[in-house]
Amino acid sequence: MSAAPHRRLLPALAAVPLLLTALGACGYGSAKDSGTAAGSGAAGAQKLSTGTVRLGYFPNITHATPLVGEQEGILQKELGGTKVRSTTFNAGPSEIEALNAGSIDIGWIGPSPAINGYVKSGGKNLRIVAGSASGGVKLVVDPKKIGSPEDVKGKRIATPQKGNTQDVAFLNWAAGQGWKIDPQSGKGDVSVVRTDNKVVPDAFTSGSVDGAWVPEPTASKLVSEGGKVLLDESTLWPDRKFVITNVIVSQKFLDAHPDVVEAVLRGSVKTNAWIAAHPEQAKASANAALKRLSGKGLPAEVLDPAWQSLATTDDPLAATLRAEADHAVTAGLLDKPDLTGIYDLTLLNKVLKAQGRPAVDAAGLGKQ
């Protein structure tokens, strides 16, 4: 695989390794109301078919679209008099639970929990309606212990959670090296240590793990503490594209309020375009949102490389969702799922067409 330079946060990269159990891109912070939506809709603007739309996302740089979209007022502008009410989460399963319970209507989330929620509900509770971000996953190691991919054998490598997006990606990569690892226990030629992203930096500095296959900003945090990037996962995917964050919607809400979903998608697409056109301003905006939501922004030595390795995307690049599901099945972490219908890109393609842009494809996994 080529080692092309990292791409800056531009629209249109996408399509991540997923899986069927867990947290996609884990974030810092806990589930809580963001405090941004109790405000009114745009002054003097007409409400859409509902007075409030409830959004969910992580206070995490991989959720740059909703962070910037709210911080800059782009989402609210598209919604007019319909109020935005947001809740933040730090794990995919809790966001899926909130969607299923009707506590949120639309969310930004990783592929793994989206698939898990879709399959567990028999394909009835949610749909992926757009992409949001791609990239930003790396294998970071202690350079004193690991100098090459071959040196990973016999070492302790952290992943966020058994069966999560990054865990599946690491197991798939390790299998490609010819190594045997039990997917349930994580034991074998490499010891896989399932560790929450918030704990990984301490585990790394203490020597409890020798490296980690993790998303941003955890990867850049490890580098700032002496780690070395051994592998950027983007080099393992065609055109270096893989999605780490999607936009999902409650099927019930989509059926009842398609005009609101369309407005949110217009806001998402316009936010991604603004991020591409103003990368430095957007980076500062995202960090300001992180500080507002979690009480602490990211330092420059973490924020800058994390931002550079991500890219916003409207296209979910659905083909990789299927590929990563196959990886999870091969690893023994997932029974082969029927993902037909997990995507409904009708409204996204309507928004793109209005802007003179080509439609995106569901790779055979769209609604029939």
C-alpha positions as CSV (number, residue, x, y, z in Angstrom):
1,M,0.0,0.0,0.0
2,S,1.3,3.5,-0.8
3,A,2.3,5.9,1.9
4,A,0.8,9.0,0.4
5,P,0.8,12.1,2.6
6,H,-2.1,12.7,4.9
7,R,-5.0,14.8,3.5
8,R,-6.3,17.9,5.0
9,L,-9.9,18.1,6.2
10,L,-11.6,18.3,2.7
11,P,-15.0,17.0,1.7
12,A,-15.4,13.7,0.1
13,L,-13.2,11.0,1.6
14,A,-14.8,8.1,3.2
15,A,-15.8,4.7,4.2
16,V,-14.5,3.0,7.3
17,P,-13.9,-0.3,8.9
18,L,-16.8,-1.2,11.0
19,L,-18.2,-4.1,12.8
20,L,-21.1,-5.2,14.6
21,T,-20.5,-4.6,18.2
22,A,-19.6,-1.4,19.9
23,L,-18.3,2.0,19.8
24,G,-17.2,3.5,16.5
25,A,-15.1,6.5,17.0
26,C,-14.9,6.9,20.7
27,G,-14.9,10.4,22.1
28,Y,-13.9,12.1,25.3
29,G,-16.7,13.2,27.6
30,S,-20.0,11.6,28.7
31,A,-23.5,11.5,27.5
32,K,-25.0,14.9,28.4
33,D,-27.1,17.7,26.9
34,S,-24.8,20.1,25.0
35,G,-26.7,23.1,26.2
36,T,-26.7,24.5,22.7
37,A,-30.2,23.7,21.6
38,A,-32.5,25.0,24.2
39,G,-32.2,28.3,22.2
40,S,-34.7,29.4,19.7
41,G,-34.7,28.7,16.0
42,A,-33.7,31.4,13.5
43,A,-35.4,34.7,14.3
44,G,-38.6,35.2,12.3
45,A,-38.1,31.9,10.4
46,Q,-40.9,29.5,9.8
47,K,-40.8,26.1,11.6
48,L,-40.7,23.0,9.6
49,S,-42.9,20.0,10.3
50,T,-41.7,19.8,13.9
51,G,-40.7,22.5,16.3
52,T,-37.5,20.8,17.6
53,V,-35.0,18.3,16.2
54,R,-32.8,16.4,18.6
55,L,-29.3,15.7,17.5
56,G,-26.7,13.4,19.0
57,Y,-22.9,13.3,18.5
58,F,-19.6,12.9,20.3
59,P,-17.4,15.8,21.6
60,N,-14.7,14.5,19.4
61,I,-12.7,15.8,16.5
62,T,-14.0,12.9,14.3
63,H,-17.4,14.5,14.6
64,A,-16.2,17.8,13.1
65,T,-19.3,18.3,11.0
66,P,-21.8,18.7,13.9
67,L,-19.2,20.5,16.0
68,V,-18.6,23.1,13.4
69,G,-22.1,23.1,12.0
70,E,-23.6,24.1,15.4
71,Q,-20.7,26.3,16.4
72,E,-21.1,28.4,13.2
73,G,-24.9,28.3,13.2
74,I,-25.0,26.5,9.8
75,L,-27.3,23.7,10.9
76,Q,-29.7,26.1,12.6
77,K,-29.8,28.4,9.6
78,E,-31.0,25.5,7.4
79,L,-33.6,24.5,10.0
80,G,-35.1,28.0,10.2
81,G,-37.6,28.2,13.0
82,T,-37.2,24.6,14.0
83,K,-35.0,24.5,17.1
84,V,-31.8,22.4,17.4
85,R,-31.4,20.5,20.6
86,S,-28.2,18.5,21.0
87,T,-26.9,15.8,23.3
88,T,-23.3,14.5,23.4
89,F,-22.2,11.0,24.0
90,N,-18.8,9.3,24.4
91,A,-19.8,5.8,23.2
92,G,-21.8,4.5,20.2
93,P,-24.0,2.0,22.1
94,S,-25.4,4.8,24.3
95,E,-26.2,6.9,21.3
96,I,-28.0,4.0,19.6
97,E,-30.0,3.4,22.8
98,A,-31.0,7.1,22.8
99,L,-32.1,6.8,19.2
100,N,-34.1,3.7,19.9
101,A,-35.7,5.3,22.9
102,G,-36.7,8.4,21.0
103,S,-34.4,10.7,23.0
104,I,-32.6,11.8,19.8
105,D,-33.8,11.9,16.2
106,I,-30.6,12.2,14.2
107,G,-27.1,11.3,15.1
108,W,-23.4,11.2,14.0
109,I,-21.9,7.9,14.8
110,G,-19.3,5.3,13.7
111,P,-20.2,2.4,11.3
112,S,-20.0,-0.4,13.9
113,P,-22.7,0.8,16.3
114,A,-24.9,1.8,13.3
115,I,-24.7,-1.7,12.0
116,N,-25.2,-3.2,15.4
117,G,-28.3,-1.1,16.0
118,Y,-29.6,-1.9,12.5
119,V,-29.2,-5.6,12.8
120,K,-30.5,-5.8,16.4
121,S,-33.7,-4.0,15.4
122,G,-34.2,-6.3,12.4
123,G,-33.6,-3.3,10.1
124,K,-36.5,-1.3,11.5
125,N,-35.1,1.4,13.7
126,L,-32.5,3.4,11.8
127,R,-31.0,4.4,8.5
128,I,-27.6,5.8,7.4
129,V,-28.5,8.9,5.4
130,A,-25.0,10.4,4.7
131,G,-21.3,10.2,5.4
132,S,-19.6,12.7,7.7
133,A,-15.8,12.0,8.2
134,S,-13.1,9.7,6.9
135,G,-9.7,8.7,8.0
136,G,-8.0,9.5,11.3
137,V,-7.1,5.9,12.5
138,K,-3.5,4.9,13.2
139,L,-1.3,2.3,14.7
140,V,0.9,4.2,17.1
141,V,3.7,2.3,18.9
142,D,6.5,2.7,21.4
143,P,9.6,3.2,19.1
144,K,11.9,1.7,21.8
145,K,10.0,-1.6,21.5
146,I,8.6,-1.7,17.9
147,G,10.5,-0.5,14.9
148,S,8.8,-2.3,12.1
149,P,5.5,-4.1,11.5
150,E,7.2,-7.5,12.1
151,D,8.1,-6.3,15.6
152,V,4.4,-6.1,16.5
153,K,4.3,-9.9,16.9
154,G,4.5,-10.8,20.6
155,K,3.6,-7.3,21.8
156,R,0.6,-5.8,23.6
157,I,-1.6,-3.6,21.3
158,A,-4.6,-1.7,22.6
159,T,-7.9,-1.3,20.7
160,P,-10.9,0.5,22.0
161,Q,-13.3,-2.4,22.5
162,K,-13.8,-6.0,21.5
163,G,-15.4,-6.1,18.0
164,N,-15.4,-2.3,17.6
165,T,-14.4,-0.6,14.3
166,Q,-10.7,-0.4,15.2
167,D,-10.5,-3.8,16.9
168,V,-11.8,-5.4,13.7
169,A,-9.4,-3.4,11.6
170,F,-6.4,-4.5,13.7
171,L,-7.4,-8.2,13.7
172,N,-7.8,-8.1,10.0
173,W,-4.4,-6.5,9.5
174,A,-2.8,-9.0,11.9
175,A,-4.3,-11.9,10.0
176,G,-2.8,-10.4,6.9
177,Q,0.6,-10.7,8.6
178,G,-0.1,-14.4,9.1
179,W,-0.6,-14.1,12.9
180,K,-3.1,-16.1,14.9
181,I,-5.2,-14.2,17.5
182,D,-8.3,-15.5,19.3
183,P,-10.9,-12.8,18.6
184,Q,-12.8,-13.3,21.9
185,S,-9.9,-13.3,24.3
186,G,-7.5,-11.2,22.2
187,K,-4.7,-13.7,23.0
188,G,-2.3,-15.1,20.5
189,D,0.7,-14.0,18.4
190,V,-0.2,-10.5,19.5
191,S,-2.0,-9.7,22.8
192,V,-4.9,-7.4,22.0
193,V,-5.7,-5.3,25.0
194,R,-9.3,-3.8,24.8
195,T,-9.0,-0.5,26.5
196,D,-11.2,2.6,26.4
197,N,-9.6,5.4,24.4
198,K,-9.6,7.7,27.4
199,V,-7.4,5.3,29.3
200,V,-5.1,4.4,26.4
201,P,-2.6,7.3,26.9
202,D,-2.0,6.4,30.5
203,A,-1.6,2.7,29.6
204,F,0.9,3.7,26.9
205,T,3.0,5.9,29.0
206,S,3.1,3.4,31.9
207,G,4.2,0.6,29.5
208,S,1.1,-1.5,30.0
209,V,0.7,-1.6,26.2
210,D,3.3,-1.3,23.6
211,G,1.1,0.4,21.0
212,A,-2.5,1.1,20.0
213,W,-4.7,1.0,16.9
214,V,-6.9,4.0,17.7
215,P,-8.8,6.9,16.2
216,E,-8.0,10.6,16.5
217,P,-7.4,12.5,18.7
218,T,-6.1,9.5,20.8
219,A,-3.5,8.7,18.1
220,S,-2.0,12.2,18.1
221,K,-2.1,12.2,21.9
222,L,0.1,9.1,21.9
223,V,2.5,10.7,19.4
224,S,2.7,13.8,21.6
225,E,3.8,11.5,24.4
226,G,6.6,9.9,22.5
227,G,4.8,7.4,20.3
228,K,5.5,6.8,16.6
229,V,3.0,6.3,13.8
230,L,3.8,2.8,12.5
231,L,0.8,2.6,10.1
232,D,-1.9,5.0,8.9
233,E,-5.0,2.8,8.3
234,S,-5.9,4.9,5.2
235,T,-3.0,3.2,3.4
236,L,-5.0,-0.1,3.6
237,W,-8.1,1.2,1.8
238,P,-8.6,2.0,-1.9
239,D,-7.8,5.6,-2.6
240,R,-7.0,6.0,1.2
241,K,-10.8,6.4,1.8
242,F,-12.7,5.0,4.7
243,V,-15.5,6.5,6.7
244,I,-15.2,6.9,10.5
245,T,-18.5,8.8,11.0
246,N,-21.9,8.5,9.4
247,V,-25.2,10.4,9.8
248,I,-28.0,8.2,11.0
249,V,-31.7,8.9,11.6
250,S,-34.5,7.2,13.4
251,Q,-36.7,5.5,10.8
252,K,-39.8,6.8,12.7
253,F,-38.5,10.4,12.5
254,L,-37.5,10.0,8.8
255,D,-41.0,8.8,7.9
256,A,-42.7,11.6,9.9
257,H,-40.4,14.5,9.2
258,P,-38.4,14.1,5.9
259,D,-38.3,17.9,5.5
260,V,-36.4,18.2,8.8
261,V,-34.0,15.4,7.9
262,E,-33.4,17.1,4.5
263,A,-32.7,20.4,6.2
264,V,-30.1,18.8,8.5
265,L,-28.5,17.2,5.5
266,R,-28.3,20.5,3.7
267,G,-26.7,21.9,6.8
268,S,-24.2,19.0,7.0
269,V,-23.3,19.3,3.3
270,K,-22.8,23.1,3.6
271,T,-20.8,22.6,6.8
272,N,-18.5,20.2,5.1
273,A,-18.0,22.7,2.2
274,W,-17.3,25.5,4.7
275,I,-14.7,23.3,6.4
276,A,-13.0,22.6,3.1
277,A,-13.0,26.3,2.2
278,H,-11.8,27.5,5.6
279,P,-9.7,24.7,7.2
280,E,-7.9,26.8,9.8
281,Q,-11.1,28.6,10.8
282,A,-12.9,25.3,10.9
283,K,-10.2,23.7,13.1
284,A,-10.5,26.6,15.6
285,S,-14.3,26.4,15.5
286,A,-14.2,22.7,16.2
287,N,-11.9,23.2,19.1
288,A,-14.0,26.0,20.5
289,A,-17.0,23.6,20.4
290,L,-15.0,20.9,22.2
291,K,-14.1,23.4,24.9
292,R,-17.7,24.5,25.3
293,L,-19.0,20.9,25.4
294,S,-16.3,19.1,27.5
295,G,-14.7,22.0,29.3
296,K,-11.4,21.4,27.6
297,G,-10.1,21.9,24.0
298,L,-7.2,20.0,22.4
299,P,-3.7,21.4,22.6
300,A,-2.1,22.3,19.3
301,E,0.3,19.4,19.3
302,V,-2.7,17.0,19.3
303,L,-5.3,19.1,17.4
304,D,-3.1,19.9,14.4
305,P,-2.1,16.4,13.3
306,A,-5.5,15.0,14.2
307,W,-7.2,17.6,12.0
308,Q,-4.8,17.0,9.2
309,S,-5.4,13.3,9.1
310,L,-9.2,13.6,8.8
311,A,-11.4,14.5,5.9
312,T,-15.1,15.4,5.9
313,T,-17.3,13.6,3.4
314,D,-20.9,13.6,2.3
315,D,-20.6,10.3,0.6
316,P,-20.7,7.3,3.1
317,L,-18.7,5.2,0.6
318,A,-20.9,2.2,1.4
319,A,-18.7,-0.4,-0.2
320,T,-16.3,-0.3,2.7
321,L,-19.1,-0.9,5.2
322,R,-19.7,-4.2,3.5
323,A,-16.0,-5.0,3.3
324,E,-15.4,-4.4,7.0
325,A,-18.5,-6.5,7.9
326,D,-16.8,-9.3,5.9
327,H,-13.6,-8.7,8.0
328,A,-15.6,-9.0,11.2
329,V,-17.2,-12.2,10.0
330,T,-13.9,-13.7,9.0
331,A,-12.4,-12.8,12.4
332,G,-15.2,-14.7,14.1
333,L,-16.7,-11.6,15.7
334,L,-19.9,-11.4,13.7
335,D,-22.4,-13.7,12.1
336,K,-22.9,-12.6,8.5
337,P,-25.5,-9.8,8.6
338,D,-28.1,-8.8,6.0
339,L,-27.4,-5.1,5.6
340,T,-29.8,-4.6,2.7
341,G,-31.6,-1.4,3.4
342,I,-29.3,0.1,6.0
343,Y,-28.8,3.1,3.7
344,D,-31.4,5.6,2.6
345,L,-29.6,8.2,0.5
346,T,-32.7,9.6,-1.2
347,L,-32.6,13.0,0.7
348,L,-28.9,13.4,0.5
349,N,-28.9,12.9,-3.3
350,K,-31.7,15.4,-3.5
351,V,-29.6,17.9,-1.7
352,L,-26.5,17.1,-3.8
353,K,-28.6,17.4,-7.1
354,A,-29.8,20.8,-6.1
355,Q,-26.1,21.8,-5.9
356,G,-25.3,20.3,-9.2
357,R,-23.3,17.5,-7.7
358,P,-23.5,13.8,-8.6
359,A,-25.4,11.3,-6.6
360,V,-23.7,8.9,-4.1
361,D,-24.2,5.2,-4.2
362,A,-25.3,2.7,-1.5
363,A,-23.3,-0.2,-2.9
364,G,-26.4,-2.4,-3.1
365,L,-27.2,-1.8,0.5
366,G,-29.9,0.9,-0.1
367,K,-33.6,0.5,0.6
368,Q,-35.4,-1.7,-1.9
